[in-house]
Amino acid sequence: MNKKTDRTRSYLMIFFMLIISAAALIGSIKIYVKRPGLADAGMYPLLMSILMVISMIGALFQTRRLSKEAKKEAKEEEKSEGNSILAALKAEFPARTVFLGACMLGYGVLFHFIGFYLSTGLFMLVSMLGLYRGKKVKMIVCVTAITLACIYLIIEKVFNIPLP
């Protein structure tokens, strides 16, 4: 894969993540506006989504910093490769990435209907089972249960932040 395709892959992923981060920021602002306060449910998502947007903007500027030599090389290689966007999409979205994207989309939809704990548990189970290809079921169930218990204890009991 040439440098033009690599740079195109970087831009595609950064813009994709920037869109997701912006959507998360808008959603977290809506949550925060309903219940503003440092210890309320909207503060953590608001801070994390702001951090995500800032990180993606920083990644965008970092990717833009190519030396003149790299740009010249990319132009020469561009002539030899026909469609760098198509090559970048194929390289960036293998089957596992598409699977995890579908899991995240399902998680976002289920979250509104069945709540945080059930949707998070299902997301963790399905995504880990898919990545491990149905193996290590006992370990996956244990990790999911322990993670949800830790989230409940730390977020709801220690920090006293109610989760939806």
N, C-alpha and C positions, 0 to 999 in steps of 0.2 A: 504494500500500500504506500502511496506516495505522500509527500508532505501536504499537498493541497487537500487530499482526501482526509488526512488527519486533522487539519485545521477546520475543514468543513464539519467533520464529526464533532469537534470541540464546540463549534458555534451552534450546531443543531442541539446538542445536549444542554448547553448553557441556556439557549433560548427556551427549550422545553422546560427546564428546571426553573427558569425565571417566570414563566407563565404559571407554573404550579405554585411557586412561591408567592407570586402576586395574588393568586386566587386564595391561597391560605391566609395571606395578610388581610384581604378583604373580609373573609369569613371570620377571622379572629377579631377584627375591628368591630364587626357586627355583634359578636359575643361580648366583647369588652364594653361596648356602649350600653348594653342591657344591664350589666352589673359591673360598673367601674370600681376598682379598688385593688390594692396590692395583693390581698389574700383571696380574691375571687377567681372563678373558673376561667375568666378571659385573659388574665395577665400572662400566664405562661405561654399560651398559644400566640399571643400578641408579640411577646419578646422573641420567641423562636422564629416566627414568620418574618419579623423585621430582620433578624440575623440571617435568615435564608436569603432574603432579597438582597441585602448588603453583600453577602458572600457571592451570589451569582453576578452581581454587578462587578465586583472585584475580579471574578473569574473572566468575565467578558473583557475587561481592560487588560488583564494579564495575557489573554489569548491574542489580543490585538497587537501586542508588543513583539512583532516579528522583526528580525533584522532585515536590512535591505538584501543581504545575500540570500536569506531564506525565501524572501518574496520573489527574487529572480529565479531561484531554483524551482519554486512552485509554479511560476509561469511557464518555465521550460517543460516541467513534468505535466502540466495541464494540457499541453499540446499533444502529449503522447497518450493521455488517458481521456476517454470520451466524456463520461458523465460522473463527475466526482461526487455529486449529491447522492445518486443512486448507490454508488459504491460505499459511501459513508453510512447511508441508512441500513444497508445490508450488514455492514460491519458493526454498527452500533446497536442494532436491535435483533440479537440472536433470540432463539426460542425462549431461553430463560428470562430474558429481559421482557419480552412480550407477556410471558406468563405472570411475572411479578407485577407488571403494569395492570394486567387484568385483575389480579388479586387486590391491588390498591384501589382500583376503580370500584370493585365489589365492596371493599371495606368502606369506602366513602358513601356508597348508596345504603348499605346495611346499617351504618352508624346512625342514620336518622330514623330508622324504623325499629331497631332492636336495642339501641343503646351502646354505650362504650364497652362494657365488659364482654357482652356476648359477641359483638362484632370484632373486637380485638382478639378474643380467643379464637374465633373462627378464622380470622385472617392469619393468625400465627400458625394454627394447625394446618390450614390448607396450603399456605405458602411453604412451610417447612416440609410437609409431606410431598409436595410437588418437587421441591429442590432435592430432597433425599430419595425421590422416586419410590415412595411408599415404604422405605426401610426405616429402621430406628423409631418405630411408632411409640414405644414406651418412653424413650428419651424425649421425643417431641411433646408428648402429653405432659410429662413432668416439667419440662422447660416452660411450656405455656402456663401451667398451673402456678408454678413458682413465680413467674414474671407477673401474672395478674395479681397474685397475693402481695407481692412486693409493691406493685403500683398502688393497690388498695391501702396497704399499711402506710406507705410513705406519703402519698399524695393526700389521701382522705383523712388519715388519722394523725400523722405527724404535722403536715402543713395545713390541715383542716380545709382543704380545697375540694368541694364537691365535684365529682365528675358526672357527666350526663349519662 
